Amino acid sequence: MTRQLQASRLNMQAFAQEGVPLVETTLLQNMERLAQEAQGLQPDSAVNWQARAELRAGSGADGDIWLHLQAKTSIPLTCQRCMGAVETPIEVEQWYRFVASEDIAMAEDDQSEEDLLVMAPQFDLLEVLEDELLMALPLVPMHEQCPVAPVLGAGDIEDVPERAEKPNPFAVLAQLKKKN
């Protein structure tokens, strides 16, 4: 069994006590939600990531478990100007603190600067990684300079015929007001 498989069923207490970081490469096609956002994902497209957990003095008897997650990848997204593929670099660096329950997480969320996660017997680190990558995607991906000129949906501006000047419907009212 590789550590990659263990990353989806991680015992966070043991991981923090071990103190050895996980350094992995995961194929983007294995991250189903992220792959759906990509345009023309290559079979070898991957995310390089690492996770490190540590115990810090805190509220629990054994201390608080903290997780540091870093990831770096490049994802082909759809440029919203030219609709072509735009290679988009994505980087994630995030700290998390684990709490015992959802109630504690909700109660402490407003005053904590770090993100809070609920402790689970088998924590899915790959799911959190995918969530972070999805949140890091730009809302409107675009090329700095599109390789092809964007096409307007109804045709180019030059193709629009000149329109005859229509009289302003309020001009008649203006003339009536002048007579009064």
N, C-alpha and C positions, 0 to 999 in steps of 0.2 A: 504494500500500500504506500503510495507516495504522499508527501506532505500536501500536495495540491488537493487530493481527495479529502484529507483531514481538514483543510481550510473551510470546507462546507459543513463540517461537524466538529467544531473546535470546542474543547473544554477550556474556557477562558481562565479559570483559576490555575489550572496546570500550565497553560501557556505563559501566564504572567510569572509563575514561580520558576519555570524553566529559564526565562529571560533570554532565550535565543530567538532572534527575529526570523520571521518567514520571509524569504526573498523568492519571488515566483514570477513566471511569465505565463499568462493565461490567454488562450486564443479568444479573440473577440467574438468569433462565431459561436462560442460556448456561452456567451452572455446574450441570451435570446432577446431581451428587451432592447439592449443596446444595438444589437445587430439589425433590428428592425428600423432603427434611425439612420443606419448607414446606407450609402449609395455605392454599390460596387465594391463591397468588402472583399478583400483578397483572402484566400484560404490561410495564409500565414500571418495575417494581421493580428497583432497581439498587444496586450497591455503588460508592461513591466511594473510590478508593484512589490511593496514590502510592508509588513506589519510587525509592530513590536508592542508587546504588552508589558506593563510594569505594575508593581504594587506600590501604593503611596499611602502614607499615614492618612487616615480619614475616619469616617463614621463607623465603618464595620470593624469587627474584632480583628480580622486579618488585614484590615486596611481596605482602601478602594482600589479597584482594578481600572487601570487606564490603558487605552489602546491608541497607538499612533499609526495612521495609515497614510501611505504615500503611493501615488501611481502616476504613470506617464505613458501616454499613447498618442496616436494620431488616427483620426477617424474621417473617412470620406463622407461628407454631408452634402446635401443639395443646396447649392447657391440660390438664394431667393431672388437674385436679379436675372441671371442667365440660365438657371435651372441645370447647370452642369455640376459635376462633382468638384467640391472644394475640400482639399485636405486640411483638416482642422486639428491642431495640436491641443491636447487636453492634459492638464496636470491637476492632481488632487493632493492636498496635504491637510489632514484633519485629525484632531484629538477627540477622543470620546471617553466618557467616564461611565462605568457600569453601576446601575442601581438595582435593588432587589425586586422592584415591582413597577408596573405601569403607573400606579397611583403616586409613588414617590417621584417618578420621572416627571409627571404632570405638575406636581407640587413644586419641584425644584427647577423646572425648565426656565421660568421667567428670570430668576436671579443667577443662573449659571451661564458662564461665557462659553463653556464647552458643550458639545452635543452629548445628550444622555441616551444610553442604550440600556435595555432591560436584560439582566442576566438570564441566560437560558442554559439548560444542561448541555445542549449541543448547539453552539452558536454558529450561524452561517456567515462567515466573513466574506465569502464571494458575493453574497447578496448585498451586503453593505457596500462592497467595492463597486458593484454595478449601479447601485442607487447613487453613490457619489459621482460616478462618471456621467450618469444621466443628468444629474443636477448641474454639472459643470458644462454641459453642452450650451453653446450660444443660442439665444432665442431666435435670432435671424442670422444664420450662417451666410457669409458673402465673401467673394474674392475681394482682395484689395483693388485689383484691376481685373475685370472679367476677361478671359481669353477670347471670347466672342461678344459682339455687341448684343445687349439684351433686346429681345423682341417684345414689342408691346402687343397685348392681347388682341386689340381690334385693328391693328395695322399701325404703320409708322405715321407720325404727325404730318410728314410731307405728302402722304397719300390722301389726306382729308381735303375735300374740295372747299373752296372759299364759299362761305354762306352769304347770301344776299342780306343786306342790313334790313332787319325788320323794324317797323316803327314801334316805339315804346308805347305800351298800352296805357301808361299813365300820362303820356304827353297830352292827350285829349283833356284829362282832368286838370292838368296844369294850365291849359289854355282857357278852360272854363273859369278857373280861379282868377286869372288875369282879367277877365271880362267883368267880374264882380267887383 
